[in-house]
Amino acid sequence: MSSLTVTGVTKSYGATPVLTGVDLHVPGGGFTALLGPSGCGKTTLLRLIAGFDDPDTGTVDVGGRLVAGPGRSVAARRRRIGFVPQEGGLFPHLPVAGNVAFGLPRRQRRDRGRVAELLALVGLDPALADRSPHQLSGGQQQRVALARALAPEPSLVLLDEPFSSLDASLREETRQAVVDALRASGATAVLVTHDQAEALSMADEVAVLRRGRLVQLADPRTLYRSPRDLDVASFVGESVVLDAEVRAGQAHTALGALALERPCPDGPARVLLRPEQLRLAPVEGGVPVARVRSVDFFGHDARVRLELPSGLACSARLEGWDLPVAGEDVSVRVVGAALPFPAGAPDAPAVAQVRGA
C-alpha cells in the first residue's frame, strides 16, 4: 500500500489559475474523494497526480517516491498508477480478457487464471472473459476498466467520475462493487466526483475543492455535520440557513430558539440546519407555522418545501409514508442543534435561504 502526498501544487493554463497551492495526503490503503463543482480544479489535480501534465510548482509523492517536482517529472507509464476514465476507455477490438490483461507484462497476458481472478475481484463472472465490450452493460464495462487498472498491482488507483454515465440502479451497484474490489486489493484510491452522495458513501475522507483550493478535508460524517463554512455546507447536501440573534447560548430564529452545536458569541449570526432536522405536525399553539408549497416524493422519503410567515423558504426531509399536502399549514419543530456562523464569517451567503435543494 502506497500513500499519496501532494504539497503546494499550483497549475495555470495561460493567465487562468486552476490550482493555487493544494496540499493533500492520502494514507496507504485509503480512499479519498475529490469533490467540487465543475471548474474547481479536481480533474486537473487528478491529471497532475497521474502524470498526464506537470504542476507549475509543488510536488507529488507516491509511496515515498517523488514523481513530480522541481526538475523532476516521472512519465505516467512509470508511476505505477492505475487509471479508470469516465467512460471506461475499453479497447473495442479486444475481448474482456484482452482488455484486463493489457497492462500486464507480456509473459503474463495469456494467463487466464490471472484474468479470472481479477474479474472475480470486481464482482464479474469469469465466463465473461471472451465477450466483446459492446456485449456488456455500462456497469460491467466500468468493472472491467477497474480490473484492467488493478491488474499490474499499481501503487495508486485514480478514478475520474467513472459512474457518471450509468443509470441510478447500475450506479449504486457498481459503486459498491468498486469499493469492495479496492478494499480487497488494498489499493490506495482517489476518486473525482461532483456527486455528493457518491463521495460521502464511498470514501474514507472527502476533499472539497473550491476555486482551485482545497477548503476542507474530513471524513464524511465530520464534513456533513461540521462544514468549514456555509458554502461547503450548501454544496455537501441540502441545508437550511437562517438569520439568527445569539443570546445566552441560544439562536433566536424564524423557527424559534435553537440550541447551538458549538459556542458562538452573542449577536447576529447565521445558523445551519439540515432538512432532516425539521419535523412537521398539525398546527399547535406556540410552534412556528409554515405553509406547504410543494412535496417532492421519492418513494423512501420526500422533500417538503415550506414557506414561513416571514417569507423564508426552507425544506424538510421526511419519510415517505405520512406526508402533508400542498397548501396545508403545519407546525415546524427542530430536532438537534444548529451549527452557528457569526455574522461576517467568510463565505457566508448574503441572504437566508434553503441551499442545495
N, C-alpha and C positions, 0 to 999 in steps of 0.2 A: 504494500500500500504506500503510495507516494502523496505527499502533501503538495499543495499549490500555494505559492506566496507571490502576490503582486504588490509592488511597492512604488508609490509615486508616479504611476503611469499617466502620461498625457498623450493626446493624439489630436491633431488638427488636419483638416483637409482644406488646403488653401488657407484662407483667412478665417475659416469657420472652426472654432474649437469643438471637439466632440467629447473628449475625456480630459478632465482637468484635475489631475492629482489623485488617482484612485489607488487605495490600499485595500487589499483583500487577502485573507488567509483561509484556506480550506484544509482542514486536517486530513491526514491519510485515512482513507475509507469513508470520508464524509461526503455528504450530498448537499450542495448549496445551489439555490435557485437565484438567478439574477432577474429581478422583477422591476418593471418600469414601463412607462408609456412609450409609444413609438418616438424615436429620435433622441432617447435619453442616453444612448451610447452602449447599451448592453450587448448588441451584436458585434459592434466594433471591439469591445473588450474581449469577447469570445474569439474573434479572429486574431487578435494580438497574442492571446494565450496559445492558440493553435499553431501560430507561425505563418499565417496567411498574409500578415502585414507586420510591420515593425513599429514599436512605440517611438514617439519623438523623444521622450525622456522616461526615466524609470526603468524598473527591472521586472522580469518574470522568472520565477524559480520553480522548477518541477522536481520534487523529490530530492531537494538539496543540490540540484544541478541548475546553474544559471543558463537559461535558454534565450534570453533577450535582455539586452542592456547596452551600456556604452561600449561600442566596439565589439559587440557580441551578438550574433544572430544565428542560432541553430536552425537549419532548414526544417520545415514542417515534417518531412518524412523521417527525420532523425530524432524527433522529440518523444517518440513512443506515446503518442496521444491518439486515442480513438475519437472519431468524429461522426455524429449522426445528424445529417442535414434535415431541413424542414420536410422535404418530400421523400426522404429515404435515400434517393440517389442510387437505386439499384441499377445494375447493368442489364438492359432488356434482352441482350443476346445470350446471357448466361443463365443457366438454371439456378435454383436456390443454392445448391451445393457449391456451384462455381462462384456465386456472389459471396457466400460465407467464407470460403477458402481463399478469396482473392488476396487478403492481406497476410496470409501465412507464407513462411519460407517455401520456396519451390518444391522442396522434397516432401513437404507435409500436405501439399494441396490435394493429393489423391487419397488422403487418409479419411475414409468415410466414417470411421469411428469418431474422429475428432469433430467432424461436421455434425454427426448425430448428437454428440454431447452438447455442442453449442446450441443446436436447435431446441433440445430439451431444456437447456438452461433458460431460454427466453420463452418457454411455455409453448413450443410448437412441436407437432408430431414429426419425428424424423422422416416419416414417409413422404413429407412434402419436398424432400431434397431434390427430386428430379423435375419438379414443376417449374414453369417459367414465372417470372414476377407478375405478368399480367393475369395469371390464373389465381392470384392471391387477393384477399381483401386488403384494404388500406392498413388495417391494424396488423395483419400478418406481414405485410411489406415492411412496416416500421420495426417489427421484431426481428426480421431478417437483417435489416440495416444495423440493429443493435448487436446481433450475433456476429456480423462482419466486423464491427468496431471492437468487440471483445476478443475476437479470435487470436490476435497476436499478443494477448495479455498486456494491454497498454498500462502505462503509469497513471493515466488520467483519461476519462471519457467526457467529451463535450457534446451536449445535445442542444441543437438550435431549433427551438419551437417545433419539436418532432410530432406533436399531436394536433397541430392547428388545422390540418385538412381533414381530420376524422370527424364523423358524426358523434353525437353525445354518448351513445351507448358504447361504441367502439373506443372512444377516447378514454372512458373510465377503465374499461377492461385492459386496454393497452398500457395505460399508466401503471396499473398495479403489476402487470407482467414485467414492465421495465424496472420498477423499483425492486421487485423480488429478484430479478436477474442481477442487478447491480449489487444488491446485498450479498447474494450467493457468491458472486465473483470477488467480492472485497474491493471492488474498484472505487477510486475517488471519482466523483462526478460533479459537473457543473451544468445546470440547465438554464437556458434562456427562455423566458416566457413573459407574456403580458397578461396571462390569466392568473388572477389572484388565487382562485380556488386550487388551481394546479400547483402553484408554488407552496401554498400552505399545507396541502395534503401530502405532498411528495417529499419535501426537502427537510433536512435536519436544521438548516439555517436558511434564511432568506435575506438577500442583499438588495435593498431598494435603491435604485439609481434615479437621480433627477438632474436634468440639465448637465450631464457629464460628471456628476459627483455621486459618490456612494454616501447616502444620507443616513442609513441605518442598516445594521447587520444584527440579526437576532433570530432566536428560534421562533417558529410560527406563533406559538401562544403569546410570547412576550411582544412580538411585533403587532399582533392584533389587539392585545389588551393594553399595551403601553407604547403606542406610537410616539415617535420623537416629536412630531408636530402635527398640526391639523391637515396639512397636505398629505402626509404619509397616511394618516387615519382615513382620509377620504378615498385614497387610492386602494388601500388594503381593506376591501369590504365596504359595505354601506355604513353611513354614520349619520347621526342626528346631532347637529351643532347648535347650541343655544346661547344667546346672550344671558349673562348672569351677573348678580351682585353678590360677592362673597362676604359673609358676615359670620364671625364666630365659628368657622369651620364648616359652614353650610353654604351651598349655592342657591340663591333665590332666583327662580326661572319661571318661564311661562307654564312649566309643568310642576310648579310648586317648589318647596325646599328640598334640595337633594343632598345626600351625603357625598363627601368627596373621597376619592381613592387615594389622594396624597395631599399633603399640606399645600395651602395656597394663601398668599397674603390677602387681607381684606381689600375690597374694591372691585372695580369692573373686571370681568373675565369672560372667557368663552368656555363652555364645558361640552365634553363629548360623551354621547351615549351611543350604544349600538341598537338597531331596531328591535332585536330580540329582547331588549330590556324593557320594552313597553308592553304593558298588559292592558287589554280593553275589557270593559264590562258595561252593563246597563248603567245609565246615569244615576249617580248617587250624590248626595249633598256633600259639599266641601271638596270634591275631587275635580280636577280640571276637566272641562268638557271639550270634546273635539267633534267635528263633523267628518264622516267618512266620505271621501271624494271618489275613491275607486278601490277595487280589490283585484289584484293580480293573482290568479290561482295557479299554483304549480303542482297540485296533487298532494305531495307530502307536506307542503306548507304554502303560505301565501303572504304577499306583501299588501298591507292595507295602508293606503295613502290618506293622510289626515290633514285637516286644517283647523287650527286653533282660533278662538275669537280674535286674537291679535293679528290674524292673517298669516301666521307662521305655518309653513308646510313641513310635515315630517312624515316618517313612515314607521309602521310597526311590522314586525315579522312574527307571524302566528302559525300554529299548527293548522293544518288544512281541514280539520273536521268540524270546527264550530266557528263560523265567520260572520261578521256583520255585513250589512248590505250598503251600497252607495246611498247617500242621503241620510243615513241614520246618525243620531247623536249618541256618543259613547263617552264614558269616563276613561281617563288615562292614568294609570299608576306605573311608577318606575320601580323596577327591581334592581337592587345592587347600587353601586356608587358610580358617580360621574367622574370623568377624568378632566381636571381643570387646566386651562392655559391662561395665565394672566394677560390682561389687556396689553397690547403692544408686543406680545410674543411673536417671534419671526414666523413668517409663512402662514399667519392666521388669515382665513378668508375674511372678506370685507363685510359680509352680511350673514345673518343666521340662516341656515338652510339645511335641507337634507342633502347629503353628499353621496355620490357613488350609486344612486338608485338606478 
